[in-house]
């Protein structure tokens, strides 16, 4: 009888233990959130792995987009050295005297020999003095010859700074300034220096080394002199 109660008590305790285990809520597997560290591999352990004693390693790969930076050059643009020229008179250049230098500018009009004066009068205006073979505009005198119904310019004489020769020669300049402009290939006579080119000559009258007058002479008069 005593053994029966002991056996019954063991059975009762065993049943209560099984009922307690069956009524207990099932354990839910929880996965710990994965922590991503940029550029590194992370090892995470879930609750299940902790319970079973196993571990798995998760390698998190992050993709870094390649950024293209603008190419920088040592010198974006080449520095061009500034070229300097020797000092010279305004609107002039040292060189050989040529036919294109046989010009004088007066009142914005280019005067030269061999052209009809009448074509220039509308721009020059009315002369101060008008003769058969010459007209004067103050200190500028233009000589002409009548040919083929035209008053052809044969000579121009300037006695002031009212006009300038091609490349800038004018009254008041020193001889060295003139030779710096037109060169040293000139002839001398009667106190003047003369530069000659096909079509005529340009002369500069000098007084004490300074230009007092200058002018143009056409080729025919140049040859005659």
C-alpha positions in Angstrom: 0.0 0.0 0.0 2.8 2.4 0.8 4.5 1.6 -2.5 1.3 2.4 -4.4 1.1 5.9 -3.1 4.8 6.5 -3.9 4.2 5.3 -7.5 1.1 7.4 -7.8 3.0 10.5 -6.6 5.7 10.0 -9.1 3.2 9.7 -11.9 1.4 12.9 -10.8 4.7 14.8 -10.7 5.7 13.6 -14.1 2.3 14.6 -15.6 2.5 18.1 -14.1 6.0 18.6 -15.5 4.9 17.6 -19.0 1.7 19.8 -18.8 3.8 22.7 -17.7 6.2 22.3 -20.6 3.4 21.9 -23.1 1.5 25.0 -21.8 4.6 27.2 -21.8 4.7 29.5 -24.8 7.0 28.5 -27.6 10.2 30.4 -27.7 10.3 32.7 -30.7 13.6 32.9 -32.6 14.8 36.5 -32.6 17.4 37.7 -35.1 19.5 40.5 -33.9 19.6 43.4 -36.4 22.6 43.4 -38.6 24.8 46.4 -38.0 26.5 47.6 -41.2 29.8 49.2 -40.8 31.0 50.8 -44.1 33.9 49.0 -45.5 34.1 46.2 -42.8 32.8 42.7 -42.4 30.2 42.2 -39.5 29.7 39.1 -37.4 26.1 38.8 -36.0 24.8 36.1 -33.7 21.1 35.3 -33.5 19.3 34.0 -30.5 19.0 30.6 -32.1 22.8 30.5 -32.7 23.4 31.5 -29.2 21.2 28.7 -28.0 22.7 26.0 -30.2 26.2 27.2 -29.8 26.8 27.7 -33.5 27.9 30.9 -35.1 27.6 32.3 -38.7 29.5 35.2 -40.1 27.7 37.7 -42.3 30.0 39.8 -44.6 28.3 43.0 -45.5 29.7 44.4 -48.8 29.0 48.1 -49.4 29.4 49.4 -52.9 31.1 52.7 -53.2 30.4 54.5 -56.4 33.5 55.8 -58.1 33.4 59.6 -58.5 35.3 61.1 -61.3 36.9 64.3 -60.3 37.6 67.0 -62.9 41.1 66.7 -64.2 43.2 69.6 -63.1 46.1 70.6 -65.3 49.2 72.3 -64.1 48.5 75.2 -66.4 45.0 75.7 -67.8 46.2 78.0 -70.4 49.7 78.7 -71.6 51.0 82.1 -70.6 52.1 83.9 -73.7 55.1 86.1 -73.1 54.4 89.8 -73.9 56.7 90.9 -76.6 58.2 94.3 -76.3 59.4 96.4 -79.1 62.0 99.1 -79.1 60.8 102.6 -78.4 59.6 104.3 -81.5 57.6 107.3 -82.5 53.8 107.0 -82.7 52.4 105.4 -85.9 55.9 104.8 -87.2 58.3 101.9 -87.8 61.9 101.8 -88.8 62.5 100.3 -92.2 63.4 100.9 -95.8 61.8 103.8 -97.6 59.3 102.6 -100.2 56.7 104.0 -102.7 53.9 103.6 -100.1 55.7 106.3 -98.0 55.1 108.9 -100.7 52.0 110.2 -98.9 51.0 113.2 -96.8 47.9 113.3 -94.6 46.1 116.7 -94.3 42.6 117.3 -92.8 42.1 113.5 -92.9 42.8 113.4 -96.6 45.7 111.4 -98.1 47.6 113.6 -100.6 50.0 112.2 -103.1 51.4 113.1 -106.5 49.9 112.0 -109.8 46.2 112.4 -108.8 43.6 115.0 -109.8 43.4 117.7 -107.1 39.7 118.4 -108.1 38.7 115.0 -106.7 40.1 116.0 -103.2 38.7 119.6 -103.0 35.2 118.6 -101.7 37.0 117.1 -98.6 39.7 119.7 -98.3 37.4 122.7 -98.6 38.0 126.0 -100.3 41.7 127.0 -100.7 42.9 130.1 -99.0 44.9 131.0 -102.1 44.2 129.7 -105.6 46.4 130.3 -108.6 46.7 128.7 -112.0 49.2 126.0 -110.9 48.9 126.0 -107.1 46.5 126.2 -104.2 47.2 126.9 -100.6 45.5 125.8 -97.4 47.3 127.8 -94.7 50.8 126.3 -94.5 50.1 123.5 -97.0 50.7 124.3 -100.7 49.8 122.0 -103.5 51.3 122.5 -106.9 49.6 121.0 -110.0 50.0 120.7 -113.8 47.1 120.5 -116.2 47.0 117.3 -118.1 44.1 115.4 -119.9 41.6 117.8 -118.4 42.8 117.3 -114.8 44.8 119.3 -112.4 47.4 116.6 -111.5 49.4 117.1 -108.3 53.1 117.4 -108.9 54.4 118.7 -105.6 53.2 119.2 -102.0 54.9 121.5 -99.5 54.2 121.7 -95.7 55.5 124.4 -93.4 53.8 123.5 -90.1 52.6 120.6 -88.1 49.2 120.8 -89.8 50.1 117.7 -91.9 52.2 114.6 -91.5 54.1 112.4 -93.8 53.4 108.7 -94.0 54.7 107.0 -90.8 54.6 110.3 -88.9 57.3 112.6 -90.1 56.4 116.3 -89.6 57.7 119.7 -88.9 59.5 120.2 -85.5 61.1 116.7 -85.4 64.9 116.3 -85.1 67.0 114.8 -87.8 67.7 111.7 -85.7 63.9 111.1 -85.3 63.4 111.3 -89.0 66.2 108.8 -89.7 64.9 106.5 -87.0 61.6 106.4 -89.0 62.7 106.3 -92.6 66.3 105.0 -92.3 69.6 106.3 -93.3 69.4 105.7 -97.1 68.9 109.4 -98.1 70.6 112.1 -100.2 71.4 115.6 -99.0 71.5 119.0 -100.6 70.5 122.6 -99.9 70.1 121.8 -96.2 67.6 119.0 -96.8 67.6 115.2 -96.7 65.7 113.4 -99.4 64.3 109.8 -99.5 63.6 108.5 -103.0 61.4 105.6 -104.2 59.8 104.7 -107.5 57.2 107.5 -108.2 58.8 110.4 -106.4 60.6 111.5 -103.2 60.0 112.8 -99.7 62.2 115.6 -98.5 62.8 117.3 -95.1 64.2 120.8 -94.8 66.5 121.1 -91.7 67.4 124.2 -89.7 69.9 123.5 -86.9 69.0 119.8 -87.1 65.3 120.4 -86.8 62.7 119.9 -89.6 61.3 123.3 -90.7 59.4 122.1 -93.8 58.8 118.9 -95.7 57.1 117.8 -98.9 56.6 115.4 -101.8 57.9 115.8 -105.4 56.7 113.5 -108.2 59.1 111.3 -110.1 59.5 113.6 -113.1 60.7 116.5 -111.0 62.9 114.2 -109.0 64.6 113.0 -112.1 65.0 116.5 -113.4 66.7 117.7 -110.2 
